């Protein structure tokens, strides 16, 4: 499984505004709706915040993976957002979060989402992805970086 197979260039949002989790996720989902990538940003935001209330999706090394299972989502959807100033996402290492992988899956098929989550966790632990990605301005370069970094984790 390769992240760039799921992550289209249009799914990469640069310069999300810093704020609390709800503000960052609202900004992210609004931008995805503005790009016609999702339809109901408010419903998706509600589901993401419900999931956050169960347990934080902030990992470590500057990455968070807000995610939700939604019945209306037919195909797994992945987007990447960058908060260049960093934001508090209650990460496991208590460090600021700079990169968010927003993951939406179908509630009838949660296994696919779990595989992607596990893959992103390996990427976090096995690479210095964040240090490199926050310096990039071009979505194509991000996909190229992902391919290089994913080779390191197998």
TORSETI-939080 format. One line per field, with one value per atom (N, C-alpha, C, O): residue number from 1; residue in one letter; z, x, y. Coordinates in pm, 1 decimal. Layout:
TORSETI-939080
pos	(NUM/...)
code	(A/...)
z	(Z/...)
x	(X/...)
y	(Y/...)
END
This chain:
TORSETI-939080
pos	(1/1/1/1/2/2/2/2/3/3/3/3/4/4/4/4/5/5/5/5/6/6/6/6/7/7/7/7/8/8/8/8/9/9/9/9/10/10/10/10/11/11/11/11/12/12/12/12/13/13/13/13/14/14/14/14/15/15/15/15/16/16/16/16/17/17/17/17/18/18/18/18/19/19/19/19/20/20/20/20/21/21/21/21/22/22/22/22/23/23/23/23/24/24/24/24/25/25/25/25/26/26/26/26/27/27/27/27/28/28/28/28/29/29/29/29/30/30/30/30/31/31/31/31/32/32/32/32/33/33/33/33/34/34/34/34/35/35/35/35/36/36/36/36/37/37/37/37/38/38/38/38/39/39/39/39/40/40/40/40/41/41/41/41/42/42/42/42/43/43/43/43/44/44/44/44/45/45/45/45/46/46/46/46/47/47/47/47/48/48/48/48/49/49/49/49/50/50/50/50/51/51/51/51/52/52/52/52/53/53/53/53/54/54/54/54/55/55/55/55/56/56/56/56/57/57/57/57/58/58/58/58/59/59/59/59/60/60/60/60/61/61/61/61/62/62/62/62/63/63/63/63/64/64/64/64/65/65/65/65/66/66/66/66/67/67/67/67/68/68/68/68/69/69/69/69/70/70/70/70/71/71/71/71/72/72/72/72/73/73/73/73/74/74/74/74/75/75/75/75/76/76/76/76/77/77/77/77/78/78/78/78/79/79/79/79/80/80/80/80/81/81/81/81/82/82/82/82/83/83/83/83/84/84/84/84/85/85/85/85/86/86/86/86/87/87/87/87/88/88/88/88/89/89/89/89/90/90/90/90/91/91/91/91/92/92/92/92/93/93/93/93/94/94/94/94/95/95/95/95/96/96/96/96/97/97/97/97/98/98/98/98/99/99/99/99/100/100/100/100/101/101/101/101/102/102/102/102/103/103/103/103/104/104/104/104/105/105/105/105/106/106/106/106/107/107/107/107/108/108/108/108/109/109/109/109/110/110/110/110/111/111/111/111/112/112/112/112/113/113/113/113/114/114/114/114/115/115/115/115/116/116/116/116/117/117/117/117/118/118/118/118/119/119/119/119/120/120/120/120/121/121/121/121/122/122/122/122/123/123/123/123/124/124/124/124/125/125/125/125/126/126/126/126/127/127/127/127/128/128/128/128/129/129/129/129/130/130/130/130/131/131/131/131/132/132/132/132/133/133/133/133/134/134/134/134/135/135/135/135/136/136/136/136/137/137/137/137/138/138/138/138/139/139/139/139/140/140/140/140/141/141/141/141/142/142/142/142/143/143/143/143/144/144/144/144/145/145/145/145/146/146/146/146/147/147/147/147/148/148/148/148/149/149/149/149/150/150/150/150/151/151/151/151/152/152/152/152/153/153/153/153/154/154/154/154)
code	(X/X/X/X/X/X/X/X/X/X/X/X/X/X/X/X/X/X/X/X/X/X/X/X/X/X/X/X/X/X/X/X/X/X/X/X/X/X/X/X/X/X/X/X/X/X/X/X/X/X/X/X/X/X/X/X/X/X/X/X/X/X/X/X/X/X/X/X/X/X/X/X/X/X/X/X/X/X/X/X/X/X/X/X/X/X/X/X/X/X/X/X/X/X/X/X/X/X/X/X/X/X/X/X/X/X/X/X/X/X/X/X/X/X/X/X/X/X/X/X/X/X/X/X/X/X/X/X/X/X/X/X/X/X/X/X/X/X/X/X/X/X/X/X/X/X/X/X/X/X/X/X/X/X/X/X/X/X/X/X/X/X/X/X/X/X/X/X/X/X/X/X/X/X/X/X/X/X/X/X/X/X/X/X/X/X/X/X/X/X/X/X/X/X/X/X/X/X/X/X/X/X/X/X/X/X/X/X/X/X/X/X/X/X/X/X/X/X/X/X/X/X/X/X/X/X/X/X/X/X/X/X/X/X/X/X/X/X/X/X/X/X/X/X/X/X/X/X/X/X/X/X/X/X/X/X/X/X/X/X/X/X/X/X/X/X/X/X/X/X/X/X/X/X/X/X/X/X/X/X/X/X/X/X/X/X/X/X/X/X/X/X/X/X/X/X/X/X/X/X/X/X/X/X/X/X/X/X/X/X/X/X/X/X/X/X/X/X/X/X/X/X/X/X/X/X/X/X/X/X/X/X/X/X/X/X/X/X/X/X/X/X/X/X/X/X/X/X/X/X/X/X/X/X/X/X/X/X/X/X/X/X/X/X/X/X/X/X/X/X/X/X/X/X/X/X/X/X/X/X/X/X/X/X/X/X/X/X/X/X/X/X/X/X/X/X/X/X/X/X/X/X/X/X/X/X/X/X/X/X/X/X/X/X/X/X/X/X/X/X/X/X/X/X/X/X/X/X/X/X/X/X/X/X/X/X/X/X/X/X/X/X/X/X/X/X/X/X/X/X/X/X/X/X/X/X/X/X/X/X/X/X/X/X/X/X/X/X/X/X/X/X/X/X/X/X/X/X/X/X/X/X/X/X/X/X/X/X/X/X/X/X/X/X/X/X/X/X/X/X/X/X/X/X/X/X/X/X/X/X/X/X/X/X/X/X/X/X/X/X/X/X/X/X/X/X/X/X/X/X/X/X/X/X/X/X/X/X/X/X/X/X/X/X/X/X/X/X/X/X/X/X/X/X/X/X/X/X/X/X/X/X/X/X/X/X/X/X/X/X/X/X/X/X/X/X/X/X/X/X/X/X/X/X/X/X/X/X/X/X/X/X/X/X/X/X/X/X/X/X/X/X/X/X/X/X/X/X/X/X/X/X/X/X/X/X)
z	(0.0/0.0/0.0/78.4/-86.5/-95.1/-70.2/-125.1/13.1/47.9/-74.8/-89.7/-163.4/-281.4/-378.1/-465.4/-364.5/-444.6/-399.1/-477.1/-274.3/-220.5/-218.5/-213.3/-222.5/-201.1/-333.8/-385.7/-386.9/-508.6/-476.1/-362.9/-573.9/-552.0/-501.1/-420.9/-547.3/-504.2/-359.0/-300.9/-300.2/-161.1/-63.4/56.8/-112.7/-27.6/-3.8/-97.6/123.2/162.3/235.3/341.4/178.2/240.4/329.0/303.5/431.8/514.0/581.2/575.1/646.0/732.0/846.6/890.8/893.5/1002.5/1134.7/1162.3/1216.3/1348.5/1436.5/1413.3/1535.2/1628.9/1711.5/1714.2/1779.0/1850.4/1749.7/1631.8/1797.8/1707.7/1625.4/1504.2/1691.4/1621.9/1512.8/1404.2/1540.9/1442.2/1322.7/1207.9/1349.9/1242.0/1155.8/1033.0/1219.3/1143.2/1064.8/953.3/1121.1/1049.3/926.1/818.6/941.6/829.3/722.0/602.9/764.2/672.7/593.9/471.0/664.9/596.2/507.0/400.1/549.3/466.3/336.3/229.3/345.1/224.7/132.7/10.5/189.8/107.8/36.8/-78.8/106.0/42.5/-67.2/-174.4/-42.5/-144.1/-270.6/-380.1/-256.5/-371.6/-429.5/-519.1/-377.9/-422.3/-401.2/-478.1/-296.8/-265.4/-165.8/-161.7/-86.4/4.0/-11.8/-60.1/29.4/11.3/139.1/138.1/247.2/371.6/475.2/558.5/468.6/557.6/704.2/790.7/733.1/872.7/931.1/1045.4/854.7/902.5/921.5/1019.2/829.6/841.1/960.5/1036.0/977.6/1093.9/1223.2/1316.3/1229.7/1349.5/1378.4/1493.6/1274.3/1292.6/1336.4/1421.9/1277.9/1318.1/1464.5/1538.7/1505.7/1644.9/1741.5/1853.5/1697.9/1781.0/1802.7/1913.9/1695.4/1705.7/1797.0/1876.5/1786.7/1873.8/2020.2/2108.0/2047.4/2186.0/2246.4/2368.6/2162.1/2210.1/2244.0/2326.6/2180.7/2200.4/2093.7/1977.2/2134.0/2044.0/1929.5/1947.5/1812.3/1694.9/1665.2/1560.7/1757.0/1744.1/1778.1/1886.9/1686.9/1709.5/1775.1/1888.3/1705.3/1752.7/1631.4/1517.9/1655.3/1547.4/1455.5/1337.2/1509.3/1433.4/1342.3/1255.2/1360.5/1272.9/1354.2/1463.7/1296.5/1350.2/1236.4/1119.4/1273.0/1173.0/1216.8/1261.6/1203.6/1233.6/1133.5/1013.1/1184.6/1097.2/1148.0/1265.1/1056.3/1091.1/990.8/874.6/1038.4/951.7/927.9/1022.3/801.4/764.6/659.3/557.9/684.1/595.7/451.5/357.9/433.1/299.0/218.3/96.2/283.3/212.8/142.3/206.7/10.1/-66.3/-75.3/-48.4/-112.8/-127.9/-20.3/18.8/26.5/126.5/72.8/-42.6/159.2/120.2/212.9/335.0/153.2/231.0/181.7/61.5/276.2/244.6/339.8/449.1/297.6/380.2/397.9/300.8/522.9/551.8/629.3/711.9/602.5/669.1/747.4/693.4/875.5/962.6/989.1/1081.6/909.6/914.0/1050.5/1092.1/1120.5/1251.8/1361.7/1473.8/1329.5/1428.3/1506.7/1515.1/1563.2/1641.7/1749.8/1737.4/1854.8/1963.5/1928.5/1924.7/1903.0/1868.8/1974.4/1947.6/2095.6/2205.5/2164.7/2195.1/2096.2/2045.3/2159.4/2270.9/2129.7/2229.3/2288.1/2405.8/2207.5/2257.7/2308.0/2343.9/2310.4/2358.9/2278.2/2326.9/2157.1/2067.8/1969.8/1951.0/1907.6/1810.4/1691.1/1655.4/1631.5/1512.0/1391.7/1394.9/1285.9/1164.5/1044.2/951.5/1045.5/932.4/978.9/1075.7/907.1/936.6/815.3/704.3/837.3/736.8/774.5/871.3/700.4/727.3/650.0/527.7/722.5/663.9/688.3/802.5/580.4/589.8/525.0/415.0/594.8/541.6/555.4/624.7/489.5/496.3/622.5/653.0/695.8/822.7/806.4/902.2/687.2/664.2/635.0/638.9/605.8/571.5/652.1/593.5/782.7/864.3/848.3/883.6/797.4/785.3/697.8/726.7/590.6/499.9/575.1/563.4/652.3/727.5/829.7/848.4/894.5/992.4/927.7/986.4/808.3/737.1/703.7/716.3/661.2/627.8/753.3/751.1/862.7/989.2/1032.9/1075.1/1022.7/1060.8/971.4/1019.2/843.9/749.6/783.4/782.0/813.5/849.7/979.6/993.7/1074.3/1199.5/1173.3/1236.1/1081.2/1044.3/979.9/1004.8/897.5/834.5/941.6/932.1/1042.5/1150.7/1226.3/1250.7/1262.9/1345.1/1266.8/1322.7/1137.3/1060.4/978.6/914.0/979.2/894.0/964.2/1072.9/899.8/943.7/842.8/799.1/807.4/704.5/731.3/640.6/853.2/885.0/861.4/802.7/906.7/890.2/743.5/712.2/656.1/513.2/449.2/369.2/483.6/414.2/444.0/358.2/561.6/593.2/516.0/518.3/448.5/366.7/220.6/141.0/185.3/45.6/15.6/100.4/-106.9/-152.1/-266.2/-304.3/-319.7/-439.7/-405.9/-353.6/-435.7/-403.4/-469.8/-412.2/-589.9/-657.7/-581.4/-574.6/-523.9/-444.0/-317.2/-270.4/-262.7/-143.0/-178.3/-103.3/-291.1/-332.5/-360.0/-326.4/-420.1/-444.0/-312.3/-297.7/-216.5/-84.4/-16.6/43.1/-25.8/33.9/-24.8/48.2/-154.3/-217.5/-166.1/-139.4/-152.4/-101.9/43.2/78.7/125.6/267.6/287.2/377.2/204.4/216.8/179.6/231.5/89.7/56.0/179.0/193.5/267.6/388.0/485.0/561.3/482.3/577.9/515.1/583.7/386.2/319.7/279.7/222.9)
x	(83.3/0.0/88.5/183.0/58.1/132.5/36.5/-73.6/80.4/-4.0/-37.2/-150.8/60.2/33.5/-66.1/-118.8/-92.7/-198.5/-335.5/-430.7/-345.3/-470.7/-472.7/-579.7/-356.3/-343.7/-322.2/-210.7/-429.0/-421.0/-358.6/-368.5/-295.3/-233.8/-334.3/-299.4/-457.9/-561.0/-602.2/-669.9/-562.0/-594.9/-492.2/-502.3/-394.1/-288.3/-316.1/-320.5/-334.9/-369.1/-249.5/-209.5/-194.0/-82.9/-137.7/-244.9/-63.3/-90.3/-227.3/-299.1/-263.5/-381.3/-351.6/-237.5/-456.1/-438.6/-419.4/-490.3/-325.0/-310.4/-430.1/-498.1/-453.5/-563.1/-579.0/-489.9/-692.4/-715.7/-760.5/-780.5/-775.7/-809.6/-934.3/-935.7/-1038.9/-1164.8/-1147.6/-1203.9/-1070.3/-1049.1/-968.1/-1000.3/-864.4/-780.8/-861.7/-854.6/-937.8/-1019.2/-1129.3/-1161.6/-1186.9/-1288.4/-1227.2/-1287.1/-1108.4/-1038.0/-1007.3/-1025.4/-961.5/-924.8/-1047.6/-1044.2/-1155.9/-1275.2/-1338.6/-1390.6/-1334.9/-1389.0/-1310.5/-1369.2/-1179.3/-1096.3/-1121.4/-1122.7/-1141.1/-1172.1/-1306.0/-1321.2/-1402.7/-1532.2/-1516.8/-1575.7/-1438.5/-1415.7/-1354.9/-1376.3/-1280.1/-1218.9/-1309.5/-1268.9/-1432.6/-1531.1/-1483.6/-1518.1/-1404.5/-1356.2/-1447.4/-1452.4/-1518.8/-1620.8/-1745.2/-1737.7/-1859.7/-1985.3/-2031.9/-2066.6/-2033.3/-2089.4/-1979.0/-1956.1/-1911.2/-1797.0/-1838.6/-1761.9/-1958.1/-2003.6/-2028.7/-1991.6/-2090.7/-2115.9/-1984.1/-1967.6/-1891.2/-1761.4/-1685.1/-1623.6/-1689.1/-1624.5/-1683.2/-1609.0/-1814.5/-1879.1/-1827.9/-1800.7/-1814.8/-1767.0/-1620.4/-1581.4/-1540.2/-1399.4/-1387.4/-1306.3/-1467.3/-1461.9/-1514.9/-1465.4/-1615.8/-1664.2/-1551.0/-1529.9/-1478.9/-1367.0/-1258.4/-1200.7/-1230.0/-1129.5/-1170.9/-1085.3/-1299.9/-1346.2/-1323.8/-1319.6/-1309.7/-1283.6/-1136.4/-1102.3/-1051.7/-906.8/-836.6/-876.4/-734.0/-663.0/-597.5/-547.3/-599.3/-536.0/-399.6/-340.4/-350.0/-215.5/-115.0/-119.6/-25.3/73.1/196.3/189.8/306.4/430.8/505.8/461.8/618.3/702.5/626.0/658.5/523.6/455.2/343.4/301.2/293.4/187.5/64.1/73.3/-52.0/-180.3/-258.2/-240.8/-343.9/-426.3/-573.0/-628.4/-635.6/-778.6/-852.3/-827.2/-942.3/-1010.7/-1151.3/-1183.5/-1232.8/-1370.4/-1422.1/-1381.6/-1511.3/-1582.7/-1722.0/-1796.1/-1755.6/-1880.3/-1950.6/-1891.3/-2076.9/-2153.1/-2155.6/-2147.1/-2167.0/-2179.7/-2050.0/-2053.5/-1936.9/-1808.6/-1797.5/-1791.8/-1794.7/-1787.2/-1644.4/-1618.3/-1553.4/-1413.8/-1331.4/-1360.8/-1230.5/-1142.1/-1087.5/-1045.7/-1088.8/-1045.9/-932.8/-943.5/-824.5/-710.4/-670.8/-660.5/-648.9/-600.3/-486.0/-477.2/-399.8/-287.5/-294.1/-306.2/-286.0/-286.1/-161.3/-112.5/-110.5/10.4/-21.0/-75.9/14.7/4.8/149.4/212.9/200.2/343.3/387.4/500.9/298.7/334.1/322.2/368.3/261.1/236.7/110.2/66.3/52.8/-69.2/-69.8/-3.5/-144.2/-154.5/-263.3/-381.4/-223.9/-319.7/-318.6/-356.0/-274.9/-265.3/-185.3/-223.5/-74.8/7.3/65.3/83.2/94.1/148.6/279.7/307.3/361.0/489.0/478.7/579.5/357.0/327.8/398.4/415.9/438.2/502.4/397.5/292.8/425.1/330.3/310.9/399.6/194.7/161.2/171.1/120.7/236.1/254.8/184.1/144.7/168.1/110.8/-7.6/1.0/-119.9/-239.4/-274.1/-287.7/-288.3/-343.6/-489.2/-518.6/-580.5/-724.0/-772.9/-760.8/-827.9/-865.8/-1013.2/-1059.2/-1087.0/-1228.2/-1249.0/-1200.4/-1321.6/-1349.2/-1496.0/-1570.9/-1535.7/-1673.7/-1693.0/-1612.3/-1799.7/-1824.6/-1848.5/-1832.9/-1885.8/-1907.5/-1776.4/-1771.9/-1669.2/-1540.9/-1427.9/-1341.3/-1427.0/-1325.1/-1184.0/-1087.1/-1170.2/-1039.0/-942.4/-822.9/-993.6/-908.6/-848.5/-729.4/-932.7/-885.6/-779.4/-680.7/-798.6/-700.6/-564.9/-460.9/-565.4/-439.4/-367.5/-245.4/-443.5/-382.6/-327.8/-217.9/-402.9/-355.8/-225.3/-131.6/-219.8/-97.7/19.5/131.7/-6.6/98.3/151.1/272.1/61.7/103.7/183.3/280.8/143.6/220.2/361.8/456.2/378.1/512.6/591.9/711.7/526.3/592.4/642.8/754.5/560.7/598.3/718.8/814.8/713.8/820.8/950.0/1059.2/937.6/1054.9/1121.7/1223.1/1067.5/1124.7/1120.7/1064.8/1180.7/1172.6/1090.2/1130.2/976.9/889.6/853.1/860.9/813.7/765.1/872.1/844.6/994.1/1102.6/1119.8/1153.0/1097.0/1115.4/991.6/1002.9/875.0/752.7/714.2/655.4/745.2/702.9/783.3/749.1/888.8/968.3/923.9/972.6/833.0/791.3/669.5/582.3/665.6/554.5/475.0/369.8/523.6/464.1/405.6/476.4/276.4/215.4/283.8/289.2/335.7/405.8/530.1/562.4/600.3/719.3/682.0/758.6/565.5/521.5/499.0/539.4/435.5/414.4/547.2/564.4/639.3/771.6/841.0/902.0/832.1/890.9/825.5/894.0/693.0/623.7/674.6/697.3/692.2/741.3/880.2/907.4/967.4/1103.3/1097.3/1162.4/1019.6/1011.4/942.9/979.6/844.3/777.2/868.9/854.1/963.3/1061.5/1142.7/1182.4/1167.6/1246.1/1175.6/1240.4/1041.9/966.9/916.5/858.5/938.2/901.0/763.6/722.5)
y	(-117.4/0.0/124.8/134.6/217.7/342.1/458.6/463.3/551.5/665.6/748.6/793.7/769.7/852.9/789.7/858.7/660.0/599.5/650.6/650.7/693.5/747.3/899.5/960.2/960.7/1104.0/1175.9/1181.0/1230.5/1309.6/1445.7/1493.1/1507.5/1638.4/1741.5/1828.1/1732.4/1828.4/1807.3/1892.1/1695.2/1663.4/1719.0/1694.7/1792.8/1846.8/1994.9/2074.5/2030.5/2167.0/2227.3/2179.4/2331.2/2402.3/2513.9/2568.7/2545.5/2663.3/2664.6/2764.3/2552.4/2555.7/2652.2/2664.9/2719.6/2815.3/2741.6/2644.9/2786.1/2724.7/2761.0/2861.0/2679.9/2701.8/2576.4/2491.5/2563.9/2438.7/2332.8/2362.0/2210.1/2099.5/2128.0/2106.4/2176.5/2201.6/2307.1/2293.7/2411.3/2517.5/2466.8/2497.3/2390.3/2337.2/2240.2/2245.2/2153.0/2058.0/2129.5/2088.6/2235.2/2312.8/2378.2/2377.2/2434.8/2497.2/2393.0/2418.3/2277.8/2168.9/2122.5/2116.6/2089.6/2037.9/2144.6/2112.5/2269.7/2377.9/2389.1/2405.2/2380.8/2388.6/2268.7/2283.8/2151.1/2033.3/2051.1/2011.7/2110.5/2137.2/2241.5/2227.1/2346.7/2450.1/2390.9/2443.0/2283.6/2216.4/2107.7/2033.8/2098.2/1997.9/1854.6/1764.9/1833.7/1699.4/1628.9/1506.0/1706.5/1653.4/1739.8/1852.7/1685.6/1759.9/1826.8/1944.9/1754.3/1806.4/1823.4/1735.7/1937.5/1960.2/1962.5/1920.3/2010.9/2019.2/1880.1/1853.7/1792.1/1655.6/1581.1/1508.1/1598.8/1532.9/1588.8/1513.6/1720.0/1781.5/1725.1/1694.0/1711.8/1655.1/1514.5/1480.7/1432.4/1294.7/1293.2/1213.6/1380.9/1388.6/1430.8/1375.4/1528.1/1574.2/1468.3/1455.7/1392.0/1279.1/1179.2/1130.7/1149.3/1054.8/1110.4/1036.3/1239.5/1302.4/1294.0/1282.8/1299.1/1292.8/1154.2/1139.7/1053.4/916.9/895.7/811.1/971.8/959.4/1039.7/1039.7/1106.8/1196.5/1119.8/1008.9/1181.1/1121.0/1182.6/1155.6/1265.3/1319.6/1211.2/1154.0/1183.0/1077.4/1138.1/1185.9/1136.3/1196.9/1248.0/1229.7/1311.6/1365.1/1460.6/1471.5/1530.6/1634.2/1590.1/1666.2/1466.6/1414.7/1377.0/1321.6/1409.3/1363.8/1298.2/1332.2/1204.3/1135.5/1140.9/1040.6/1258.5/1263.9/1175.3/1181.0/1094.7/999.7/971.0/991.2/923.6/886.9/784.6/782.5/701.2/607.5/666.1/693.7/684.2/750.4/666.4/629.6/636.6/549.2/599.8/520.3/731.3/788.5/784.7/800.5/764.4/760.9/625.7/520.9/629.8/504.9/453.0/335.8/540.0/502.5/571.1/684.1/504.0/562.5/694.5/704.1/795.5/929.3/972.9/962.1/1022.2/1069.5/1207.7/1231.9/1297.7/1432.3/1464.0/1408.1/1553.2/1594.0/1744.9/1819.5/1788.9/1931.3/1969.1/1891.9/2087.7/2134.8/2261.9/2358.0/2260.6/2377.5/2419.0/2368.3/2509.5/2544.2/2597.4/2574.1/2668.6/2723.0/2618.2/2639.5/2506.3/2402.6/2432.6/2547.3/2329.0/2342.2/2236.1/2133.1/2261.1/2163.7/2063.6/2098.2/1940.0/1834.9/1725.1/1610.9/1761.6/1664.7/1541.9/1428.9/1564.7/1455.3/1372.9/1422.0/1247.8/1155.4/1206.3/1183.4/1275.3/1326.6/1470.8/1531.7/1524.9/1660.7/1769.8/1881.5/1738.2/1834.8/1888.6/1826.6/2003.3/2058.3/1965.0/1887.3/1974.6/1898.5/1991.6/2103.9/1944.5/2022.9/1960.2/2031.0/1827.7/1756.1/1673.6/1597.9/1689.9/1611.6/1526.9/1578.2/1397.9/1308.1/1288.3/1218.1/1348.3/1333.5/1212.2/1205.9/1116.6/988.5/960.9/961.1/937.3/902.9/767.0/740.7/681.8/549.1/515.3/584.2/409.9/363.0/280.8/193.0/309.2/241.6/91.4/15.6/48.3/-95.1/-168.7/-291.7/-92.9/-153.9/-88.4/-23.4/-103.8/-37.0/-94.3/-27.1/-213.5/-277.0/-199.6/-193.8/-139.9/-62.8/55.9/84.5/124.3/240.2/198.8/270.0/86.8/39.8/11.1/40.8/-46.0/-72.0/58.2/67.3/158.7/287.9/353.6/408.9/348.3/404.9/338.5/406.4/207.8/135.3/176.4/192.8/192.6/231.9/371.7/394.0/464.9/600.6/597.4/671.2/513.6/501.0/452.2/500.1/357.3/311.0/423.5/437.1/504.2/618.3/715.7/766.5/741.1/833.0/780.0/853.2/654.3/596.0/574.7/584.7/545.3/505.3/613.5/587.1/736.4/841.0/977.0/991.4/1074.6/1214.2/1293.4/1401.3/1239.4/1295.4/1441.1/1524.1/1473.3/1608.0/1713.0/1817.6/1686.2/1783.0/1822.3/1936.6/1727.8/1752.9/1814.8/1907.7/1764.5/1806.0/1950.4/2016.2/2001.2/2138.4/2243.4/2361.7/2201.1/2293.6/2293.6/2374.0/2205.1/2187.6/2275.0/2294.0/2327.8/2412.6/2349.0/2400.2/2240.0/2180.2/2042.3/1956.3/2021.2/1892.0/1772.8/1664.2/1792.5/1683.5/1642.3/1523.7/1739.3/1709.3/1632.5/1548.3/1661.5/1587.7/1441.7/1352.8/1416.2/1277.0/1207.6/1090.5/1278.2/1219.8/1188.4/1082.4/1279.9/1256.8/1136.7/1053.7/1127.6/1013.4/882.2/785.8/878.8/756.5/719.4/602.4/818.0/793.2/744.0/645.8/812.1/776.8/641.7/566.2/610.9/480.9/364.7/254.1/390.0/285.7/247.0/131.4/343.3/317.2/224.1/152.4/224.9/142.7/13.5/-70.7/-2.0/-126.9/-136.2/-237.5)
END
